[in-house]
Amino acid sequence: MNLYILRHASAGTRRANPIIDVKRPLDKEGKQQCVLVANCLNALRVQFDLVASSPLKRAMQTASLVGNEIGHEGKIMATEALAPGATIPQFQKLVADLSRHENVLVVGHSPNIQQFLASIVTPAAGKANLRMRKSAIARVDLTQRPGILVWLLDPRLVRMIYTSIPRKPRRKTSRKAVKKVPRK
């Protein structure tokens, strides 16, 4: 199984009241981040069999926007195993339950999403120190244990690559006539 782990996109400032914070939506920058991640996944020709997300609004929106942009037509699975209070054993059970699928996207929160990633790529129960900014995405090959971290894309890198691609086709270079030298 290829597991794609995505931290939810930017959702503005955290609310002091946890009841209100659960309903915090993505901001404008977060929506742009989702489009950039989806463009990157489209360029890599990635399709998902299943998309799972934390039930919090900002994670569900991230999963929905990225899923829509890459053409995922299935329903998004909301699971507490990706919520901010979830534990590594809950996440590992989720991964085991989803292992029959080939490509799975999961969307969660910091700091536990980094811990979840570390727990499946290191044999020492998640002792790796990984950083995932908002809208960072990782691909893990789980055909063996521990899993193999294939790549981890930072949103700053994705934005830099996207903005460096020329919008117009490059000008054709002129072909200079090559003088043929007669053989002796």
C-alpha positions as CSV (number, residue, x, y, z in Angstrom):
1,M,0.0,0.0,0.0
2,N,1.1,3.5,-0.7
3,L,0.0,5.8,2.1
4,Y,-0.1,9.5,1.5
5,I,-0.1,11.5,4.7
6,L,-1.2,15.2,4.4
7,R,-1.3,17.8,7.2
8,H,-4.4,20.0,6.8
9,A,-3.9,23.3,5.1
10,S,-3.8,26.7,6.7
11,A,-6.9,27.6,8.7
12,G,-5.9,30.8,10.4
13,T,-5.5,31.4,14.1
14,R,-6.4,28.7,16.6
15,R,-9.4,29.5,18.7
16,A,-9.2,29.4,22.5
17,N,-12.5,27.7,22.8
18,P,-12.1,24.0,21.6
19,I,-15.7,23.8,20.7
20,I,-15.4,26.7,18.3
21,D,-11.9,25.6,17.1
22,V,-13.3,22.3,15.8
23,K,-15.4,24.2,13.3
24,R,-12.5,26.4,12.1
25,P,-12.4,26.5,8.3
26,L,-9.6,26.9,5.9
27,D,-8.6,30.4,5.0
28,K,-7.8,31.7,1.6
29,E,-4.1,30.6,1.8
30,G,-5.2,27.2,2.9
31,K,-7.5,26.8,-0.2
32,Q,-4.6,27.8,-2.4
33,Q,-2.3,25.3,-0.7
34,C,-4.9,22.5,-1.4
35,V,-4.8,23.4,-5.1
36,L,-1.0,23.4,-5.2
37,V,-0.9,20.0,-3.5
38,A,-3.5,18.6,-5.9
39,N,-1.6,20.0,-8.9
40,C,1.6,18.3,-7.6
41,L,-0.3,15.0,-7.2
42,N,-1.8,15.3,-10.7
43,A,1.7,15.9,-12.1
44,L,2.8,12.7,-10.4
45,R,-0.4,10.9,-11.8
46,V,-1.5,9.9,-8.3
47,Q,-5.1,8.6,-7.8
48,F,-6.5,7.5,-4.5
49,D,-8.7,4.4,-3.8
50,L,-9.7,6.0,-0.5
51,V,-9.4,9.3,1.3
52,A,-9.7,9.4,5.1
53,S,-9.7,12.5,7.3
54,S,-10.0,13.8,10.8
55,P,-13.6,14.9,11.4
56,L,-12.6,18.5,12.1
57,K,-13.7,21.0,9.5
58,R,-10.3,22.2,8.3
59,A,-9.1,18.6,7.7
60,M,-12.3,17.6,5.9
61,Q,-12.1,20.7,3.7
62,T,-8.5,19.9,2.9
63,A,-9.4,16.3,2.0
64,S,-12.3,17.4,0.0
65,L,-10.5,20.1,-2.0
66,V,-7.5,18.0,-2.8
67,G,-9.7,15.0,-3.6
68,N,-11.9,17.1,-5.9
69,E,-8.9,18.6,-7.7
70,I,-7.4,15.2,-8.5
71,G,-10.7,13.6,-9.5
72,H,-11.5,11.4,-6.5
73,E,-15.2,10.6,-6.7
74,G,-15.5,8.5,-3.5
75,K,-16.8,9.7,-0.2
76,I,-14.3,10.9,2.3
77,M,-14.1,8.7,5.4
78,A,-14.1,10.7,8.6
79,T,-12.2,8.9,11.4
80,E,-11.3,9.8,15.0
81,A,-8.0,7.9,14.4
82,L,-6.8,11.1,12.6
83,A,-8.3,13.7,15.1
84,P,-5.9,15.8,17.2
85,G,-6.4,13.6,20.2
86,A,-5.7,10.3,18.4
87,T,-3.0,8.0,19.5
88,I,-0.3,6.0,17.5
89,P,-2.1,2.7,18.2
90,Q,-5.4,4.1,16.9
91,F,-3.6,5.3,13.7
92,Q,-1.8,2.0,13.2
93,K,-5.1,0.2,13.5
94,L,-6.5,2.5,10.9
95,V,-3.6,1.8,8.6
96,A,-4.0,-2.0,9.1
97,D,-7.7,-1.7,8.3
98,L,-7.0,0.3,5.1
99,S,-4.1,-2.0,3.9
100,R,-6.3,-3.7,1.3
101,H,-6.3,-0.5,-0.8
102,E,-3.4,0.4,-3.1
103,N,-3.3,4.2,-2.7
104,V,-4.7,5.9,0.4
105,L,-4.7,9.6,1.4
106,V,-5.0,10.5,5.1
107,V,-5.4,14.0,6.4
108,G,-4.7,15.0,10.0
109,H,-3.3,17.5,12.4
110,S,0.0,18.5,14.0
111,P,1.7,17.3,16.1
112,N,0.3,13.8,16.0
113,I,0.4,13.5,12.1
114,Q,4.2,13.8,12.4
115,Q,4.3,11.2,15.1
116,F,2.1,8.9,13.0
117,L,4.4,9.2,10.1
118,A,7.4,8.6,12.3
119,S,5.7,5.5,13.8
120,I,5.4,3.7,10.5
121,V,8.8,4.5,9.1
122,T,11.0,3.9,12.1
123,P,11.4,0.6,14.0
124,A,11.9,2.4,17.3
125,A,8.3,3.3,17.9
126,G,8.3,6.7,16.2
127,K,11.6,8.1,17.4
128,A,12.3,10.0,14.2
129,N,12.0,13.8,14.4
130,L,10.0,14.9,11.3
131,R,8.6,18.3,10.5
132,M,5.4,18.8,8.5
133,R,4.2,22.3,7.8
134,K,0.6,22.9,7.0
135,S,-0.3,21.2,3.7
136,A,2.9,19.1,3.7
137,I,2.5,15.7,2.2
138,A,4.5,12.5,2.5
139,R,4.4,9.2,0.6
140,V,5.1,6.0,2.5
141,D,5.5,2.6,0.9
142,L,4.0,0.1,3.3
143,T,4.8,-3.1,1.4
144,Q,7.2,-3.9,4.2
145,R,7.6,-2.9,7.9
146,P,8.9,-0.4,8.8
147,G,7.5,1.5,5.9
148,I,9.8,3.4,3.5
149,L,9.5,7.2,3.3
150,V,9.6,7.7,-0.4
151,W,9.2,11.5,-0.3
152,L,8.1,14.4,1.9
153,L,7.1,17.6,0.1
154,D,7.2,20.8,2.1
155,P,4.5,23.3,0.9
156,R,7.2,26.0,0.4
157,L,9.0,23.7,-2.0
158,V,5.7,22.9,-3.8
159,R,5.0,26.6,-4.2
160,M,8.5,27.3,-5.4
161,I,8.3,24.6,-8.1
162,Y,4.9,25.7,-9.2
163,T,5.8,29.3,-9.5
164,S,9.1,28.5,-11.4
165,I,7.3,26.7,-14.2
166,P,7.0,29.0,-17.2
167,R,3.4,29.8,-18.1
168,K,4.1,30.3,-21.8
169,P,5.9,27.8,-23.9
170,R,9.6,28.5,-24.3
171,R,10.8,30.2,-27.4
172,K,12.3,28.0,-30.0
173,T,16.0,28.4,-30.3
174,S,17.2,29.4,-33.8
175,R,18.9,26.7,-35.7
176,K,22.0,27.9,-37.3
177,A,23.0,26.5,-40.6
178,V,25.8,24.0,-40.2
179,K,28.5,24.3,-42.8
180,K,29.3,21.0,-44.3
181,V,33.0,20.4,-44.7
182,P,33.8,18.5,-47.9
183,R,35.6,15.2,-47.4
184,K,39.0,14.8,-49.0
